[in-house]
Amino acid sequence: DYIILMAYDQYGRNSKKAGPVASLSWVEGNIIKMTKRDGIDNSKLVLGIPFYSRSWNTDSNGVVTSTTAVYMSKAKEQMVRNPNNITWSEVDGQNIISYSTKTGNTIVYVEDANSIAKKLELIDKYGLAGSAAWRLGFESEDVWNVFRR
């Protein structure tokens, strides 16, 4: 028997604030809570990771909305189109794309091979049973190389 920690939707589509689907620090904090506080055996815990990002829009009135889950390939396209608007966040363990649009500003906390690699490192660090993902078909091909490593 195993328990799967669905470590995503830290900031879901109904959030009033833009944020990552699964920041590295948040994921690690939840692993610690489940193993230390809740007493779940590390070897029985499976880390669920997201194969998607979320696109956040802030309009001219400061209202934040997200109606779109972004597949990894779509986020990669946004990074290619906005190479000067990408920053790496150590705390979040992921790239962040931020750019202006006709209707306001858009920000995407990108789940990609780099962010997934950081999350998979937590499996070894805490001796977890393995990983699960939401959802097949959302991933980019390069993610499988990270799993193979």
The 8 nearest C-alpha neighbors of each residue, nearest first, counted from 0:
[[1, 43, 2, 44, 3, 42, 45, 128],
 [2, 0, 43, 44, 3, 45, 128, 42],
 [1, 3, 44, 45, 43, 4, 0, 39],
 [2, 4, 45, 46, 44, 5, 47, 1],
 [3, 5, 46, 47, 6, 45, 2, 44],
 [6, 4, 47, 7, 3, 46, 48, 131],
 [7, 5, 47, 4, 48, 26, 21, 46],
 [6, 8, 21, 20, 9, 5, 49, 48],
 [9, 7, 11, 20, 10, 21, 6, 19],
 [8, 10, 20, 7, 21, 11, 19, 22],
 [9, 11, 8, 20, 18, 14, 19, 12],
 [12, 10, 8, 13, 14, 9, 20, 53],
 [11, 13, 65, 14, 66, 10, 64, 67],
 [14, 12, 11, 15, 65, 64, 10, 66],
 [15, 13, 16, 11, 12, 10, 17, 64],
 [14, 16, 63, 13, 17, 64, 62, 12],
 [17, 15, 14, 63, 18, 10, 64, 55],
 [18, 16, 55, 63, 15, 10, 14, 19],
 [19, 17, 10, 16, 20, 108, 9, 55],
 [18, 20, 108, 21, 22, 10, 9, 17],
 [19, 21, 8, 9, 7, 10, 52, 22],
 [22, 20, 7, 19, 9, 26, 8, 6],
 [23, 21, 91, 25, 24, 19, 26, 92],
 [22, 24, 91, 92, 26, 25, 27, 21],
 [23, 25, 27, 26, 22, 90, 28, 91],
 [26, 24, 28, 22, 27, 23, 29, 21],
 [27, 25, 23, 29, 28, 24, 6, 22],
 [28, 26, 30, 24, 29, 25, 23, 31],
 [27, 29, 25, 31, 26, 30, 24, 32],
 [28, 30, 32, 26, 31, 27, 33, 25],
 [31, 29, 27, 33, 28, 32, 34, 26],
 [30, 32, 28, 34, 29, 33, 35, 27],
 [33, 31, 29, 36, 35, 30, 34, 28],
 [32, 34, 37, 30, 31, 39, 36, 35],
 [33, 35, 39, 38, 31, 32, 37, 36],
 [36, 34, 38, 32, 31, 37, 33, 39],
 [37, 35, 32, 38, 33, 34, 31, 39],
 [36, 38, 33, 39, 34, 35, 32, 31],
 [39, 37, 34, 35, 36, 40, 33, 32],
 [38, 40, 34, 37, 33, 41, 44, 43],
 [39, 41, 43, 42, 34, 38, 44, 127],
 [42, 40, 127, 44, 43, 126, 34, 39],
 [41, 43, 128, 127, 40, 44, 126, 45],
 [44, 42, 1, 41, 40, 128, 2, 45],
 [43, 45, 2, 41, 127, 128, 42, 1],
 [46, 44, 3, 129, 130, 128, 2, 4],
 [45, 47, 130, 4, 3, 131, 129, 48],
 [48, 46, 131, 5, 132, 6, 4, 130],
 [47, 49, 132, 6, 131, 46, 133, 7],
 [50, 48, 133, 51, 132, 7, 47, 134],
 [49, 51, 138, 137, 133, 134, 71, 132],
 [52, 50, 70, 49, 69, 71, 110, 137],
 [53, 51, 69, 110, 109, 68, 20, 108],
 [52, 54, 68, 69, 67, 107, 55, 20],
 [53, 55, 107, 65, 67, 106, 69, 68],
 [56, 54, 65, 106, 105, 64, 17, 107],
 [57, 55, 105, 64, 63, 104, 65, 58],
 [56, 58, 63, 104, 62, 61, 103, 105],
 [57, 59, 103, 61, 60, 62, 102, 56],
 [58, 60, 61, 103, 57, 102, 62, 104],
 [61, 59, 58, 62, 57, 103, 63, 102],
 [62, 60, 58, 59, 57, 63, 103, 56],
 [61, 63, 57, 58, 60, 64, 59, 15],
 [64, 62, 57, 56, 15, 16, 61, 55],
 [65, 63, 56, 55, 66, 57, 62, 15],
 [66, 64, 55, 12, 67, 54, 56, 53],
 [65, 67, 12, 64, 68, 54, 55, 53],
 [68, 66, 65, 54, 69, 53, 12, 55],
 [67, 69, 53, 52, 51, 70, 54, 66],
 [68, 70, 52, 53, 51, 67, 73, 74],
 [71, 69, 137, 51, 73, 72, 74, 52],
 [70, 72, 74, 138, 139, 73, 51, 111],
 [71, 73, 75, 139, 74, 70, 76, 138],
 [74, 72, 76, 70, 75, 71, 69, 77],
 [75, 73, 77, 71, 76, 72, 69, 78],
 [74, 76, 72, 78, 73, 77, 71, 79],
 [77, 75, 73, 79, 74, 78, 80, 72],
 [78, 76, 74, 80, 75, 79, 81, 73],
 [77, 79, 75, 81, 76, 80, 82, 74],
 [78, 80, 76, 77, 81, 82, 75, 74],
 [81, 79, 77, 78, 82, 76, 75, 83],
 [80, 82, 78, 84, 79, 83, 77, 85],
 [83, 81, 84, 78, 79, 85, 80, 77],
 [84, 82, 81, 85, 86, 78, 96, 80],
 [83, 85, 81, 82, 97, 96, 98, 86],
 [86, 84, 96, 95, 83, 82, 94, 97],
 [85, 87, 95, 94, 88, 96, 84, 97],
 [88, 86, 94, 93, 95, 89, 85, 92],
 [87, 89, 91, 90, 93, 92, 94, 86],
 [90, 88, 92, 91, 87, 93, 23, 94],
 [91, 89, 88, 92, 24, 23, 22, 93],
 [90, 92, 22, 23, 88, 93, 89, 24],
 [93, 91, 89, 23, 90, 114, 88, 22],
 [94, 92, 114, 91, 88, 87, 109, 95],
 [93, 95, 87, 109, 86, 88, 108, 85],
 [94, 96, 108, 86, 85, 107, 109, 87],
 [97, 95, 85, 107, 106, 84, 108, 94],
 [96, 98, 106, 84, 105, 95, 107, 85],
 [99, 97, 105, 104, 84, 106, 100, 96],
 [100, 98, 104, 103, 105, 101, 97, 102],
 [99, 101, 103, 102, 104, 98, 105, 56],
 [102, 100, 103, 99, 104, 58, 59, 105],
 [101, 103, 100, 58, 104, 59, 99, 57],
 [104, 102, 58, 100, 59, 57, 101, 99],
 [105, 103, 99, 57, 100, 56, 98, 58],
 [104, 106, 56, 98, 55, 97, 99, 57],
 [107, 105, 97, 55, 96, 54, 98, 56],
 [106, 108, 54, 96, 95, 109, 53, 55],
 [109, 107, 95, 19, 94, 52, 96, 110],
 [110, 108, 94, 52, 107, 95, 93, 111],
 [109, 111, 52, 114, 51, 71, 50, 93],
 [112, 110, 113, 114, 109, 71, 115, 142],
 [111, 113, 142, 115, 114, 116, 141, 145],
 [114, 112, 116, 111, 115, 117, 93, 110],
 [113, 115, 93, 117, 116, 111, 110, 92],
 [114, 116, 118, 112, 117, 113, 111, 119],
 [117, 115, 119, 113, 114, 118, 145, 112],
 [118, 116, 114, 120, 115, 119, 92, 113],
 [119, 117, 115, 120, 121, 116, 114, 23],
 [118, 120, 116, 121, 122, 117, 115, 123],
 [121, 119, 117, 118, 122, 123, 124, 116],
 [122, 120, 124, 119, 118, 123, 125, 117],
 [123, 121, 127, 119, 120, 124, 125, 126],
 [124, 122, 126, 121, 125, 120, 127, 119],
 [123, 125, 121, 122, 126, 120, 127, 119],
 [126, 124, 123, 122, 127, 121, 41, 30],
 [127, 125, 123, 122, 124, 41, 42, 128],
 [126, 128, 122, 42, 41, 44, 125, 129],
 [129, 127, 42, 45, 44, 43, 126, 41],
 [130, 128, 45, 127, 46, 122, 131, 44],
 [131, 129, 46, 45, 47, 132, 48, 128],
 [130, 132, 47, 46, 48, 45, 129, 133],
 [133, 131, 48, 47, 134, 49, 50, 130],
 [134, 132, 49, 50, 135, 48, 131, 47],
 [133, 135, 132, 137, 50, 136, 49, 138],
 [134, 136, 137, 133, 138, 132, 50, 49],
 [135, 137, 138, 134, 139, 70, 50, 133],
 [136, 138, 70, 50, 135, 134, 71, 51],
 [139, 137, 50, 71, 136, 135, 140, 70],
 [138, 140, 71, 72, 141, 142, 137, 111],
 [139, 141, 142, 143, 138, 144, 72, 112],
 [142, 140, 143, 144, 139, 112, 145, 138],
 [143, 141, 112, 145, 144, 140, 139, 146],
 [142, 144, 146, 145, 141, 140, 147, 139],
 [145, 143, 147, 142, 146, 141, 148, 140],
 [146, 144, 142, 148, 143, 147, 116, 112],
 [145, 147, 143, 144, 148, 142, 116, 119],
 [146, 148, 144, 145, 143, 142, 141, 116],
 [147, 145, 146, 144, 143, 116, 119, 142]]
